Amino acid sequence: MSLLQDLINLNLSETTDKIIAEYIWIGGSGMDVRSKARTLTGPIKSPKDLPKWNYDGSSTGQAPGEDSEVIIYPQAIFKDPFRRGNNILVMCDTYTPAGEPIPTNKRHNAAKIFSHPEVAAEVPWYGIEQEYTLLQKDVKWPIGWPVGGFPGPQGPYYCGAGADKAFGRDIVDAHYKACLYAGINISGINGEVMPGQWEFQVGPSVGISAGDELWVARYILERITEIAGVALSFDPKPIQMEWNGAGAHTNYSTKSMRNDGGFEVIKKAIDKLGLRHKEHIAAYGEGNERRLTPDDTRPLISIHSYGGMNIIYLLLQGVANRGASIRVGRDTEKAGKGYFEDRRPASNMDPYVVTSMIAETTILWKA
């Protein structure tokens, strides 16, 4: 095993200018990250320096067997924390041989929205709180839980420490450092309410980079759990009953929201989100209805106390209310500018879809 590890950890830059580029793309389910590697001459500085490649789409549920070639276009580069050296991870999106985005390519439309002059001028920032659950590989039951049984009730596990409260910290810390090494703007981690459940945060990231960074962070986590022999779940409700669900709360601001007077811009944005509540919920993750409360899944006309004023909104919202669909932090309320948090997205949401949809609704859509 020592020789095997030595070979795995070989520093290629000492003997060759060749590098290994791991091309990553999203498969047919919309949540399965796929990858394969190729040898290139390095170092590589930009996605434009990388060749397009292809794969068998019939094996990923993205093309028929008689016409199975899918072309992958390099879009973003990250340092490879597994091979290290000058080796890289390459986030790609997917096209037909004729150059048309295939239906599961959600990045293509997101990039069009983020390149729109009105959106680009607002420099949209995102911070995504990615929750996930670590499962025992053979029984698909959370780690730290007795097989076929349940741990003590929720309460001590959130941000907890100790062998009876925090399960899988070595995986979580390995992922944290690997993301920092890769160049992902990961801003923190914490244990979640349900034992065996954790969260990492990516951001603040601008525009399309939020989706690129979250997808590569997910890929790195898949690879680390593979090494650890643990299964990774992004199911929004992995355990039924009163156990906590898993979300991907999305924090958002524009330049206008961050500037003086931004609180009024935030309120208008929330009004727009309320008017398109149904469309957003439909796009915010498979099985999300198992996680959300009834108030989250239907438009709700109600009056709430908001910054000392009574304002009518078309969805449940509030200041510092963690049961709300849209939450505005106390600091934003006090400063009169800042960001808000859309708490509706599920843990298995596509960040390209969610981030671009929020920008489209709040900046481009005319109510």
HELIX and SHEET records of a PDB file:
HELIX    1   1 SER A    2  ILE A    8  1                                   7    
HELIX    2   2 LEU A   12  GLU A   14  5                                   3    
HELIX    3   3 PRO A   47  ASP A   49  5                                   3    
HELIX    4   4 GLY A   57  SER A   59  5                                   3    
HELIX    5   5 GLY A   65  ASP A   67  5                                   3    
HELIX    6   6 LYS A  106  SER A  115  1                                  10    
HELIX    7   7 PRO A  117  GLU A  122  1                                   6    
HELIX    8   8 ARG A  169  ALA A  182  1                                  14    
HELIX    9   9 ILE A  208  ALA A  228  1                                  21    
HELIX   10  10 LYS A  255  ARG A  258  1                                   4    
HELIX   11  11 GLY A  262  LEU A  275  1                                  14    
HELIX   12  12 HIS A  277  ALA A  283  1                                   7    
HELIX   13  13 ASN A  288  ARG A  290  5                                   3    
HELIX   14  14 PRO A  294  THR A  297  1                                   4    
HELIX   15  15 ARG A  330  ALA A  335  1                                   6    
HELIX   16  16 PRO A  351  ALA A  359  1                                   9    
HELIX   17  17 GLU A  360  LEU A  364  3                                   5    
SHEET    1   A 5 VAL A  33  THR A  41  0                                        
SHEET    2   A 5 LYS A  18  ILE A  26 -1                                        
SHEET    3   A 5 ILE A  88  TYR A  95  1                                        
SHEET    4   A 5 GLU A  69  LYS A  79 -1                                        
SHEET    5   A 5 TRP A  53  ASP A  56 -1                                        
SHEET    1   B 4 TRP A 141  PRO A 142  0                                        
SHEET    2   B 4 TRP A 125  GLN A 136 -1                                        
SHEET    3   B 4 GLN A 197  VAL A 206 -1                                        
SHEET    4   B 4 ILE A 186  GLY A 191 -1                                        
SHEET    1   C 3 TRP A 141  PRO A 142  0                                        
SHEET    2   C 3 TRP A 125  GLN A 136 -1                                        
SHEET    3   C 3 VAL A 230  SER A 233 -1                                        
SHEET    1   D 6 TRP A 141  PRO A 142  0                                        
SHEET    2   D 6 TRP A 125  GLN A 136 -1                                        
SHEET    3   D 6 ALA A 248  SER A 253 -1                                        
SHEET    4   D 6 PHE A 340  ASP A 342 -1                                        
SHEET    5   D 6 ILE A 326  VAL A 328 -1                                        
SHEET    6   D 6 GLN A 317  VAL A 319  1                                        
SHEET    1   E 2 SER A 302  TYR A 306  0                                        
SHEET    2   E 2 MET A 309  TYR A 313 -1                                        
END                                                                             
